[in-house]
């Protein structure tokens, strides 16, 4: 059984999509980031960076003690290796998937996140910052669109590279992007959106939709952290 420490963010959706795709049993433990659950000591033992998602695998393949993992990319790679699904076994195929997984982790996610921050949450609208991240998000959309121009999915077959990227495209309107400007990306997006596992994953998020927080609350709780926020 997998314990999934989860909230309804793009990074949280990555893991529910994967688990629904492979049919691996899991238990959702909500971490309401609007209520500060991510700062509780018991969660920090699993995720020292006070971010969701995180998992505990109570049945690791080595038969040993439970394994806890934080960082969504590391979780996806671990679960793909554990199940032997959504990740190629040959070296060239793995490289294709992993480089695009890291592209999402280091590029698409952080840049889209800054886009959200400055356009939706910042107390003052700074044109330079908004334009910077809207344009960079668009550039990354174009990179993905070009990649998908001659293949169905990012690394050929459907994989954790697709699962990592899809939830960060879902809020494209908030990112000031138009999918029709990226036809190959739009085709890919609609195909993944229609997958039964994706539908089930987003249905799970509906249970928490009434617990979302306002931009003002987010600023106070999520975006005013410093070194002093880390308890030694």
Backbone as numpy.savetxt, mean C-alpha at the origin, in Angstrom:
# Nx Ny Nz CAx CAy CAz Cx Cy Cz
-2.22 -19.23 10.61 -3.06 -18.03 10.61 -2.19 -16.79 10.61
-2.60 -15.82 9.84 -1.93 -14.52 9.77 -2.74 -13.50 10.56
-2.11 -12.81 11.49 -2.71 -11.63 12.11 -2.29 -10.42 11.31
-3.26 -9.68 10.79 -2.98 -8.50 9.98 -3.39 -7.26 10.76
-2.41 -6.44 11.06 -2.64 -5.15 11.72 -2.86 -4.13 10.61
-4.07 -3.59 10.55 -4.57 -3.00 9.29 -5.33 -1.71 9.55
-5.21 -0.81 8.57 -6.16 0.28 8.45 -6.39 0.55 6.98
-7.37 1.37 6.67 -7.86 1.50 5.30 -7.05 2.52 4.50
-5.76 2.29 4.41 -4.87 3.11 3.59 -4.42 2.30 2.39
-3.83 2.94 1.39 -3.31 2.15 0.26 -2.38 1.03 0.70
-1.51 1.30 1.66 -0.60 0.24 2.11 -1.34 -0.88 2.82
-2.38 -0.55 3.54 -3.20 -1.59 4.16 -3.92 -2.44 3.13
-4.44 -1.78 2.08 -5.16 -2.52 1.04 -4.27 -3.51 0.31
-2.99 -3.20 0.19 -2.08 -4.13 -0.50 -2.18 -5.53 0.11
-2.18 -5.58 1.43 -2.08 -6.88 2.10 -3.41 -7.63 2.04
-4.53 -6.92 2.20 -5.81 -7.62 2.08 -6.02 -8.13 0.66
-5.59 -7.36 -0.34 -5.71 -7.85 -1.72 -4.91 -9.13 -1.89
-3.66 -9.14 -1.42 -2.84 -10.35 -1.56 -3.49 -11.53 -0.86
-3.88 -11.34 0.38 -4.42 -12.45 1.17 -5.71 -12.98 0.55
-6.51 -12.09 -0.01 -7.74 -12.55 -0.68 -7.40 -13.29 -1.97
-6.38 -12.86 -2.67 -5.99 -13.53 -3.92 -5.55 -14.96 -3.66
-4.75 -15.17 -2.61 -4.18 -16.50 -2.40 -5.02 -17.37 -1.47
-6.03 -16.79 -0.83 -6.88 -17.57 0.06 -6.23 -17.98 1.35
-5.27 -17.21 1.80 -4.58 -17.51 3.06 -5.42 -17.00 4.23
-5.72 -17.85 5.22 -6.55 -17.39 6.35 -5.87 -16.26 7.12
-6.66 -15.25 7.48 -6.09 -14.13 8.23 -7.13 -13.51 9.14
-6.61 -12.87 10.15 -7.44 -12.20 11.15 -7.09 -10.72 11.14
-8.08 -9.86 10.88 -7.84 -8.42 10.83 -7.87 -7.84 12.24
-6.80 -7.15 12.60 -6.73 -6.41 13.85 -6.66 -4.94 13.48
-7.77 -4.19 13.61 -7.75 -2.79 13.17 -6.84 -1.94 14.04
-6.06 -1.11 13.38 -5.21 -0.12 14.04 -5.72 1.24 13.56
-6.58 1.83 14.35 -7.21 3.10 13.96 -6.19 4.22 14.11
-5.61 4.61 12.98 -4.56 5.62 13.03 -5.12 6.99 13.39
-6.43 7.16 13.25 -7.05 8.41 13.67 -7.24 8.51 15.16
-7.22 7.37 15.82 -7.35 7.34 17.28 -6.02 7.15 17.98
-4.94 7.02 17.19 -3.62 6.89 17.78 -3.22 5.47 18.15
-3.94 4.48 17.62 -3.60 3.09 17.96 -2.18 2.71 17.56
-1.63 3.39 16.56 -0.30 3.05 16.07 0.81 3.41 17.05
0.47 4.15 18.10 1.47 4.54 19.10 1.43 3.66 20.35
0.52 2.70 20.36 0.41 1.84 21.54 1.63 0.92 21.62
2.15 0.69 22.83 3.37 -0.12 22.98 3.27 -1.50 22.37
2.11 -2.14 22.47 1.98 -3.50 21.94 2.09 -3.51 20.41
1.64 -2.42 19.75 1.79 -2.36 18.30 3.22 -2.01 17.92
3.87 -1.15 18.69 5.24 -0.76 18.39 6.22 -1.92 18.50
5.86 -2.95 19.26 6.71 -4.13 19.32 6.75 -4.85 17.98
5.68 -4.69 17.20 5.57 -5.34 15.90 6.01 -4.40 14.79
5.64 -3.14 14.92 5.95 -2.14 13.89 6.63 -0.95 14.54
7.95 -0.99 14.69 8.66 0.06 15.43 8.61 1.42 14.77
8.20 1.48 13.50 8.07 2.76 12.80 6.67 3.35 12.96
5.86 2.78 13.83 4.48 3.17 14.09 3.66 3.44 12.82
3.75 2.50 11.89 2.99 2.57 10.66 2.33 1.22 10.40
1.15 1.28 9.78 0.52 0.05 9.30 0.90 -0.11 7.84
0.80 -1.36 7.31 0.38 -2.59 7.96 1.55 -3.29 8.63
1.19 -4.30 9.41 2.16 -5.24 9.96 1.46 -6.59 10.07
2.22 -7.65 10.13 1.61 -8.97 10.29 2.39 -9.78 11.31
1.71 -10.76 11.86 2.36 -11.85 12.59 1.91 -13.15 11.92
2.89 -13.92 11.47 2.62 -15.23 10.90 2.82 -16.27 11.99
1.72 -16.88 12.40 1.79 -17.86 13.48 2.18 -19.26 13.00
2.28 -19.41 11.68 2.67 -20.70 11.12 3.74 -20.50 10.04
4.92 -20.00 10.41 5.98 -19.80 9.41 6.43 -21.14 8.83
6.99 -21.08 7.64 7.33 -22.32 6.94 8.45 -23.09 7.62
9.24 -22.42 8.47 10.31 -23.14 9.16 9.82 -23.85 10.42
8.52 -23.68 10.73 7.96 -24.36 11.88 8.37 -23.78 13.22
9.04 -22.64 13.20 9.53 -22.05 14.44 8.53 -21.09 15.06
9.05 -20.19 15.88 8.22 -19.21 16.56 7.55 -18.28 15.54
6.43 -17.65 15.93 5.78 -16.69 15.02 6.74 -15.61 14.55
6.54 -15.15 13.32 7.36 -14.11 12.72 6.51 -12.86 12.57
7.04 -11.72 13.03 6.35 -10.44 12.82 7.11 -9.64 11.78
6.36 -8.95 10.92 6.94 -8.20 9.81 6.21 -6.87 9.68
6.98 -5.80 9.51 6.39 -4.51 9.15 6.94 -4.07 7.81
6.37 -3.02 7.23 6.63 -2.51 5.88 5.91 -3.36 4.84
5.01 -2.71 4.10 4.12 -3.44 3.19 4.87 -4.19 2.11
5.96 -3.62 1.58 6.72 -4.33 0.56 7.37 -5.59 1.10
7.92 -5.50 2.30 8.53 -6.69 2.93 7.47 -7.74 3.21
6.29 -7.30 3.62 5.20 -8.25 3.90 4.79 -8.97 2.61
4.62 -8.21 1.52 4.23 -8.83 0.25 5.27 -9.84 -0.21
6.55 -9.49 -0.11 7.59 -10.42 -0.54 7.59 -11.66 0.34
7.45 -11.48 1.64 7.43 -12.61 2.56 6.25 -13.55 2.24
5.07 -12.98 2.08 3.89 -13.80 1.83 3.95 -14.49 0.48
4.52 -13.82 -0.53 4.68 -14.45 -1.84 5.63 -15.64 -1.75
6.72 -15.47 -1.00 7.66 -16.58 -0.83 7.03 -17.70 0.00
6.25 -17.34 0.99 5.63 -18.35 1.86 4.65 -19.21 1.06
3.85 -18.57 0.21 2.79 -19.28 -0.50 3.24 -19.81 -1.85
4.34 -19.27 -2.38 4.76 -19.64 -3.73 3.84 -19.08 -4.79
3.16 -17.98 -4.49 2.20 -17.39 -5.42 2.49 -15.92 -5.64
2.16 -15.46 -6.84 2.26 -14.05 -7.22 3.69 -13.53 -7.22
4.63 -14.45 -7.35 6.05 -14.12 -7.46 6.71 -15.23 -8.28
7.40 -14.90 -9.36 8.09 -15.94 -10.14 9.16 -16.64 -9.31
9.48 -17.85 -9.69 10.53 -18.60 -8.98 11.88 -18.47 -9.68
11.90 -18.09 -10.96 13.18 -17.94 -11.65 13.78 -16.58 -11.35
15.08 -16.46 -11.41 15.79 -15.26 -11.00 15.39 -14.05 -11.83
15.23 -14.23 -13.14 14.90 -13.09 -13.99 13.48 -12.59 -13.73
12.59 -13.52 -13.52 11.22 -13.14 -13.20 11.12 -12.43 -11.86
11.88 -12.93 -10.86 11.88 -12.29 -9.54 12.43 -10.87 -9.61
13.48 -10.70 -10.39 14.06 -9.35 -10.52 13.04 -8.39 -11.13
12.32 -8.85 -12.15 11.31 -7.99 -12.76 10.28 -7.55 -11.73
9.79 -8.48 -10.94 8.78 -8.15 -9.94 9.35 -7.26 -8.85
10.52 -7.61 -8.34 11.06 -6.89 -7.18 11.47 -5.47 -7.54
11.97 -5.24 -8.73 12.36 -3.87 -9.06 11.13 -2.97 -9.15
10.02 -3.51 -9.63 8.80 -2.70 -9.70 8.12 -2.59 -8.34
8.28 -3.59 -7.50 7.81 -3.47 -6.13 8.55 -2.33 -5.43
9.88 -2.30 -5.58 10.66 -1.24 -4.94 10.40 0.12 -5.58
10.10 0.12 -6.89 9.69 1.37 -7.56 8.46 1.95 -6.88
7.51 1.09 -6.59 6.31 1.60 -5.89 6.66 2.07 -4.49
7.43 1.29 -3.76 7.74 1.63 -2.38 8.57 2.92 -2.29
9.48 3.12 -3.23 10.36 4.27 -3.16 9.89 5.47 -3.96
8.95 5.25 -4.89 8.52 6.33 -5.77 7.04 6.62 -5.72
6.25 5.74 -6.29 4.82 6.01 -6.43 4.15 6.28 -5.09
4.40 5.44 -4.09 3.77 5.64 -2.79 4.17 6.94 -2.12
5.48 7.18 -1.92 5.89 8.42 -1.26 5.49 9.68 -2.01
5.61 9.68 -3.33 5.27 10.89 -4.09 3.76 11.15 -4.07
2.97 10.09 -4.23 1.52 10.27 -4.14 1.12 10.67 -2.73
1.81 10.14 -1.73 1.53 10.52 -0.35 1.80 12.00 -0.10
2.90 12.52 -0.63 3.17 13.95 -0.50 2.16 14.78 -1.28
1.73 14.26 -2.42 0.65 14.89 -3.19 -0.58 15.04 -2.31
-1.00 13.95 -1.66 -2.16 13.99 -0.77 -1.94 15.02 0.34
-0.73 15.02 0.90 -0.48 15.87 2.06 -0.63 17.35 1.71
0.05 17.77 0.66 0.05 19.20 0.37 -1.25 19.68 -0.26
-1.96 18.81 -0.95 -3.22 19.22 -1.58 -4.42 19.05 -0.65
-4.36 18.09 0.30 -5.52 17.78 1.12 -5.36 18.17 2.58
-4.17 18.09 3.13 -4.00 18.20 4.57 -3.24 19.43 5.05
-2.37 19.97 4.22 -1.55 21.10 4.67 -2.42 22.29 5.05
-2.14 22.97 6.16 -2.98 24.08 6.61 -2.92 25.28 5.67
-1.86 25.39 4.88 -1.79 26.44 3.88 -1.43 25.82 2.54
-2.02 26.33 1.49 -1.79 25.80 0.16 -0.53 26.45 -0.43
0.47 25.63 -0.62 1.74 26.09 -1.16 1.82 25.63 -2.61
1.68 26.57 -3.53 1.60 26.21 -4.95 2.81 25.41 -5.41
3.99 25.81 -4.99 5.19 25.10 -5.42 5.13 23.64 -5.01
4.76 23.37 -3.74 4.72 22.00 -3.25 3.63 21.20 -3.95
2.45 21.81 -4.12 1.36 21.10 -4.79 1.75 20.75 -6.22
2.27 21.73 -6.95 2.66 21.48 -8.34 3.78 20.45 -8.43
4.72 20.54 -7.51 5.84 19.59 -7.50 5.35 18.16 -7.42
4.45 17.89 -6.48 4.04 16.50 -6.27 2.93 16.05 -7.21
2.09 16.96 -7.66 1.12 16.59 -8.70 1.86 16.22 -9.97
2.85 17.02 -10.34 3.61 16.73 -11.56 4.41 15.44 -11.43
5.01 15.21 -10.28 5.80 13.99 -10.10 4.89 12.76 -10.09
3.71 12.89 -9.49 2.74 11.79 -9.55 2.38 11.49 -10.99
2.13 12.53 -11.77 1.81 12.34 -13.19 2.95 11.69 -13.94
4.19 12.07 -13.62 5.34 11.46 -14.28 5.39 9.96 -13.99
5.12 9.60 -12.73 5.15 8.18 -12.36 4.00 7.41 -13.01
2.84 8.05 -13.12 1.75 7.43 -13.87 2.19 7.15 -15.30
2.91 8.11 -15.90 3.36 7.94 -17.28 4.38 6.81 -17.40
5.25 6.68 -16.40 6.21 5.57 -16.39 5.47 4.23 -16.39
4.45 4.14 -15.53 3.69 2.90 -15.44 2.87 2.67 -16.71
2.31 3.73 -17.26 1.55 3.62 -18.50 2.43 3.08 -19.63
3.64 3.60 -19.73 4.56 3.13 -20.77 4.93 1.67 -20.55
5.16 1.31 -19.30 5.51 -0.08 -18.99 4.40 -1.03 -19.41
3.15 -0.60 -19.27 2.00 -1.45 -19.55 1.55 -1.40 -21.01
2.30 -0.70 -21.83 1.90 -0.55 -23.23 2.02 -1.85 -24.03
2.86 -2.78 -23.56 3.07 -4.01 -24.32 2.95 -5.26 -23.46
2.28 -5.14 -22.31 2.09 -6.31 -21.44 0.83 -6.09 -20.61
0.23 -7.20 -20.20 -1.03 -7.11 -19.45 -0.81 -6.58 -18.05
0.23 -7.07 -17.38 0.53 -6.64 -16.02 1.97 -6.15 -15.95
2.35 -5.59 -14.81 3.61 -4.87 -14.72 4.81 -5.75 -15.03
4.81 -6.96 -14.52 5.95 -7.85 -14.73 5.58 -9.05 -15.59
4.56 -8.88 -16.42 4.10 -9.97 -17.28 2.86 -10.62 -16.71
3.04 -11.58 -15.79 1.91 -12.17 -15.08 1.54 -11.31 -13.88
0.31 -11.45 -13.43 -0.16 -10.73 -12.24 0.71 -11.10 -11.05
1.15 -10.09 -10.30 2.12 -10.34 -9.24 1.98 -9.30 -8.13
2.85 -9.43 -7.13 2.85 -8.46 -6.04 3.23 -7.06 -6.51
3.88 -6.93 -7.66 4.16 -5.60 -8.20 2.86 -4.88 -8.53
1.90 -5.59 -9.12 0.60 -5.00 -9.42 -0.17 -4.69 -8.14
-0.13 -5.63 -7.21 -0.87 -5.45 -5.95 -0.33 -4.27 -5.17
0.97 -4.04 -5.22 1.55 -2.91 -4.51 1.15 -1.58 -5.13
1.06 -1.52 -6.45 0.82 -0.25 -7.13 -0.66 0.12 -7.20
-1.51 -0.86 -7.38 -2.93 -0.55 -7.62 -3.55 0.36 -6.56
-3.40 0.09 -5.25 -4.09 0.94 -4.27 -3.64 2.39 -4.29
-2.44 2.65 -4.81 -1.97 4.03 -4.90 -2.51 4.74 -6.12
-3.12 4.01 -7.06 -3.78 4.63 -8.21 -5.26 4.87 -7.90
-5.83 4.12 -6.97 -7.26 4.25 -6.65 -7.65 5.71 -6.37
-6.88 6.46 -5.57 -7.28 7.85 -5.31 -6.75 8.83 -6.36
-6.81 8.45 -7.64 -6.22 9.27 -8.70 -6.84 10.66 -8.77
-8.13 10.79 -8.46 -8.76 12.11 -8.51 -8.19 13.03 -7.43
-7.95 12.48 -6.24 -7.33 13.27 -5.18 -5.93 13.69 -5.56
-5.30 12.93 -6.44 -3.94 13.22 -6.88 -3.92 14.14 -8.11
-5.12 14.64 -8.50 -5.25 15.54 -9.66 -4.77 14.89 -10.95
-5.11 13.61 -11.10 -4.77 12.87 -12.30 -6.04 12.41 -13.01
-5.95 12.22 -14.31 -7.05 11.69 -15.11 -6.59 10.39 -15.76
-7.29 9.31 -15.46 -6.86 8.03 -16.01 -6.92 7.99 -17.53
-7.85 8.75 -18.12 -7.94 8.72 -19.58 -6.69 9.30 -20.25
-5.88 10.01 -19.49 -4.61 10.50 -20.04 -3.57 9.38 -20.14
-3.87 8.24 -19.51 -2.92 7.12 -19.46 -3.67 5.84 -19.84
-3.93 5.62 -21.12 -4.84 4.54 -21.54 -4.39 3.14 -21.14
-3.10 2.85 -21.17 -2.64 1.51 -20.79 -2.79 1.32 -19.28
-2.49 2.35 -18.54 -2.68 2.32 -17.09 -4.16 2.17 -16.75
-5.01 2.87 -17.47 -6.45 2.78 -17.22 -6.97 1.38 -17.48
-6.52 0.75 -18.56 -6.93 -0.62 -18.86 -6.51 -1.56 -17.74
-5.26 -1.44 -17.31 -4.73 -2.25 -16.19 -5.52 -2.01 -14.92
-5.80 -0.75 -14.62 -6.53 -0.38 -13.41 -7.91 -1.03 -13.39
-8.64 -0.93 -14.48 -9.99 -1.48 -14.53 -9.97 -3.00 -14.42
-8.94 -3.61 -14.97 -8.81 -5.08 -14.90 -8.59 -5.53 -13.46
-7.73 -4.85 -12.73 -7.48 -5.24 -11.34 -8.67 -4.89 -10.47
-9.30 -3.78 -10.71 -10.48 -3.37 -9.95 -11.57 -4.42 -10.00
-11.70 -5.10 -11.14 -12.76 -6.09 -11.33 -12.42 -7.46 -10.78
-11.19 -7.68 -10.34 -10.83 -9.00 -9.81 -11.62 -9.26 -8.53
-12.16 -10.48 -8.35 -12.94 -10.78 -7.14 -12.17 -10.52 -5.85
-10.89 -10.82 -5.83 -10.10 -10.60 -4.61 -10.00 -9.12 -4.28
-9.85 -8.28 -5.30 -9.80 -6.84 -5.06 -11.13 -6.34 -4.52
-12.20 -6.82 -5.09 -13.53 -6.42 -4.62 -13.72 -6.82 -3.16
-13.33 -8.03 -2.81 -13.47 -8.49 -1.42 -12.60 -7.66 -0.48
-11.40 -7.32 -0.91 -10.50 -6.55 -0.05 -11.09 -5.18 0.26
-11.64 -4.53 -0.74 -12.20 -3.20 -0.50 -13.53 -3.27 0.24
-14.23 -4.37 0.10 -15.45 -4.55 0.90 -15.11 -4.63 2.39
-13.98 -5.26 2.72 -13.56 -5.33 4.12 -13.33 -3.93 4.70
-12.85 -3.03 3.88 -12.58 -1.67 4.34 -13.85 -0.93 4.69
-14.98 -1.34 4.12 -16.24 -0.65 4.38 -16.61 -0.68 5.86
-16.19 -1.71 6.57 -16.53 -1.83 7.98 -15.95 -0.69 8.82
-14.93 -0.02 8.27 -14.24 1.02 9.04 -14.47 2.42 8.48
-15.36 2.56 7.49 -15.49 3.85 6.81 -16.03 4.95 7.72
-16.77 4.58 8.76 -17.31 5.59 9.67 -16.32 6.02 10.73
-15.11 5.47 10.68 -14.09 5.81 11.68 -12.96 6.64 11.08
-13.21 7.21 9.89 -12.19 8.01 9.25 -12.09 9.38 9.92
-10.96 10.04 9.72 -10.71 11.31 10.41 -10.67 12.46 9.41
-10.86 13.66 9.93 -10.84 14.85 9.10 -9.40 15.28 8.83
-9.20 16.12 7.81 -7.85 16.64 7.57 -7.25 17.35 8.79
-8.10 18.04 9.55 -7.62 18.74 10.74 -7.11 17.75 11.79
-7.86 16.69 12.01 -7.42 15.66 12.95 -6.14 14.99 12.47
-6.06 14.74 11.18 -4.87 14.10 10.62 -3.64 14.95 10.84
-3.78 16.24 10.64 -2.62 17.13 10.85 -2.12 17.03 12.28
-3.06 17.03 13.23 -2.66 17.02 14.64 -2.01 15.71 15.04
-2.52 14.59 14.52 -2.09 13.29 15.01 -1.03 12.62 14.13
-1.14 12.80 12.82 -0.31 12.04 11.90 0.89 12.80 11.35
0.81 14.12 11.30 1.82 14.86 10.57 2.65 15.81 11.43
2.55 15.69 12.73 3.34 16.57 13.60 4.30 15.78 14.46
4.85 14.73 13.90 5.78 13.89 14.64 7.22 14.35 14.41
8.04 14.10 15.38 9.47 14.44 15.29 10.25 13.36 16.01
11.54 13.58 16.19 12.34 12.63 16.96 11.79 12.44 18.35
11.18 13.50 18.89 10.62 13.41 20.24 9.43 12.48 20.31
8.85 12.13 19.13 7.70 11.22 19.13 8.10 9.77 19.36
9.37 9.48 19.16 9.85 8.11 19.31 10.26 7.90 20.76
9.56 6.99 21.41 9.83 6.74 22.83 10.98 5.74 22.97
12.01 6.14 23.66 13.17 5.27 23.86 13.00 4.43 25.11
